[in-house]
Amino acid sequence: MAYAAFRSIGAYAPKKILTNEDLSKMVDTSDDWIVKRTGIKERHIAAKDETTSDMGVQAAKKAIERSGIHPNEIDMVVCATISPDYFCMPSTATIISNKLGLGNVTAFDISAACTGFVYILSIAKAFIESGMKKNVLIIGAEKLSAITDYTDRGTCILFGDGAGAAVISATENKDEAIIDIHTGADGTYADLLMTPNGGTGSPHDSLELEAGACFMQMKGNETFKVAVRTLTKDVVEILNDNNIESSKIDHFVPHQANYRIIKAVGDALKMRDEQVVLTVGKFGNTSGASIPMAINEVYESGSLKAGELMLLDAFGGGLTWGSALVPFSPLK
């Protein structure tokens, strides 16, 4: 039987940094106000001519190089993004695949907001375990600055740009296998976090109105409450389903949306501080890129070792959520 193994990780962050002090000159806010409410100190912002696919390519190159797998062996590319290069088509995954020179491979995008990376991890696992694919490149990439209203204090302080990628490969060794993935969604709460953006659900008559509606809109307090409740419940369930105690988790990698949410979930699970991966202060909320960028930070620090168990946990617009139990199983 084929199992799916998490072989490698890579990430990319743009050079430009937008600090809280910078934002205080744009909207009525301050470094102290932002840090107390979110834990965010700064976020990276893509250059004007830098696209989501450009960032995805940089992260993917690292992941492929570190995987020990030849690029010609990649047989599927899946990208999670809510800020694609183009509206509807072509998919950002096809553009990334072309820029990488991968040739004739299956490639498509998914939209699950901040839960995107967990969703594409589940897709890769399913394709590999079914025998349909052997080496899947998954990418979370976002240029959220392109859909952020920098006059809205409630959202512009939160979001940043970046990309993370991983190679998921077939293995016959069950000890290397991704243990379990949970995903879910509830459209009842769709209006808590959304971009109206002129789709068929909210068409617009003028380009000016349509452009304005492309910005992210969020009901912050309501989203916070649902996030803490949902994330905690989902993680408890995946641990219980697999008879794993939270103390056995080497790296708890939650979506990096807000320090207060991460702290609340970590405390509810009785996680030790050294188990919890925190990058929100450095990158802000990068949506679908958040979790792989956080994993990459642990990897590049030398703290992620072969065989160590990661617990991924995410929540995003839709509303969507997901969690995963993933051993790090590099080939080299």
Helices and strands as residue ranges (DSSP letters): E 3-12, E 16-19, H 20-24, H 31-38, E 42-45, H 52-67, G 71-73, E 76-80, H 92-100, E 106-110, G 113-115, H 116-129, E 135-143, G 144-147, H 153-156, E 161-171, G 174-176, E 180-185, G 187-192, E 193-194, H 207-212, E 217-218, H 220-241, G 246-248, E 251-254, H 259-268, G 273-275, H 280-283, G 287-289, H 290-300, E 309-316, E 320-327
